[in-house]
């Protein structure tokens, strides 16, 4: 028996896309901000210490700790990902977030619809619908990025539906 090419047996990926939030700050800007804040806090702390208001130094330290905590939370949220893989039969969505178990959703590609729901005064929603089921993707994206993702995914679905292999099946 001749060896089989495994690539032939697997469905071809018509579309692969990763949705990721933009980073809050570039690492070098985050470091520059932390150093600048540290210097400003040290100068202010020295001034309060000389003036005899040393209890204020603790509150300045708490401010620095809260800012550090906020940067950590923003950095962890920026690590979230949604990977979309479209094959002739299904769209697979892998949701990845640090410290959590990956979540995988599989939707049939034949009846899949992409909807960008505009909401006045609020962020739009990018929703995939099939068989009465709605799945929101890209909730962490900006509105222009959601619009771009909707256009790309809709175009990939349209190409899939018009492909010669699909028509012959």
N, C-alpha and C positions, 0 to 999 in steps of 0.2 A: 504494500500500500504506500503510495507516494505521500510525502509530508504535505500537510495543508497549510496554506498561507492564512494565518489567523486574522489578518486584516480583512480578508475577503468575507469571513464569517461574521464579523462584527458590523453592525449598521454604521454607515458613514455619518459623520457629524456634519450636518448642513450649516450649523451655526453654533459658535461657542463664544460666550461673552461673560465678562466678569464685572459686576457692579460693585463699586467701592466708594465710600464717602471720601471727600477731599480731606487731607490732613488739616487739623486746626492751625498749626504753625509748623514751618519747616524746622528741623532739629537745630540748625544753627541760629535761627531766630529765637527759638525757645531758650537756648543757652544764653544768648545775648540779653534777653529780657530778664532771665533769672539773675545773671551777674549784675545787670543794672539795678534791679530791685534790691539785691543784696547790698550793693554799695549805698544806695539811697537809704535803706533801712539802717545800716551801720552809722551813717552820718546823723540821721534823725535820732537814733538811739543815744549816740554820744551827746548830742545837744540836750536831750531830756535828762540824761544822767548828770550832766554838769549843772543843769537847772534844778536838780534835786527831785525831779519827777520820775524817779526810776521805775515805779510800777507801770508806767506807760510802755516801757521796753517790752514787757511781756505781751501786751496787746499787739505791738508791731510784729513780734514773733508769731503770734497766732495768725495775723494777716498773711505772712509769708507761707506758713503751713497750709492755710486754706487755698492759696493760689497754687501751691505745689500739688495739692490734692485735685484741684480743678484741672490742671494740666494732665495729670495721670488719668483721670476719667475721660478727658477728651482724646487722649492718645489711645486708650483701650477701645473707645467707640470707633475710632478711625480704623481699627483693625478688622471691623466687620466686613464680610464679603457675601455676595450672592453670585454663584456661578450658574450660568444657564447653558445647557447643552441640548440642542435641537437635533433630533434624528428624524428620519421619515415617519416614525410611528409615535414618538413621545417627546415632550419637553421635560427635562429633568432640571430641577432647581435645587442646588445645594446651598444651604444657609450656614455660613461659618462665622462663629464669634468666639473670641478668646475665652477660655474657661467654661465653655458649654459643649454639649454633645452636638455634633453636626446634625442638621435637620434636612431631610431629603423629601422633596415633593415630586411626584411624577404626574404629568397631565397629558392626555391624548392630544397629539398634534393636529389631527384631522378637523376637530371642531373648535380649536383654540382661537380665541379672539383677544386682541390687545386693545384696551381702552385707556385713554388718558382723560381722566375726569377733572375738569376745571372747576374750581370752587372759588367764587369771588371773595377776595380778602384773605384767602387761605392758600396753602400750598396745594398743588394739584396732586392727584393720586394716579399711579400707574397700576392698572388692574388687568389680570388675565382671567378670562371667563371661559368655562366649558361645562356643559351639562348642568347648568344651574349652580355651579360652584365658582366662587370668586376668590382669587389669590392676589394680594397686593405685593408688589415687588418694588425695590428701590425706594423705600420710605425714607431713607437717609440721604437721598440725592437732592440736589438743588433742582428747581423747576426746569431750567434748560437741559440739565443732564437727564432728567426723566423724559423730556420730550425727545431727546436724541436716542435714548434707549427704546422708546416706543416706536420711533421711525425705523430703527435698525431691526428690531424684532419683527415688526409688521412686514418689512421687506423680505426678511428671511422666510417667514411663513408663506408669503406670496410666491417666492421663488420655489419653495418646496411644493406648493400646490400646483404650480405650473410645470414642474419638472417632468421630462418624458417618462422616467421610471414610474412616477406616481400615476400618470395618465394611463399607462399600459396595465397597471395592476388591477 
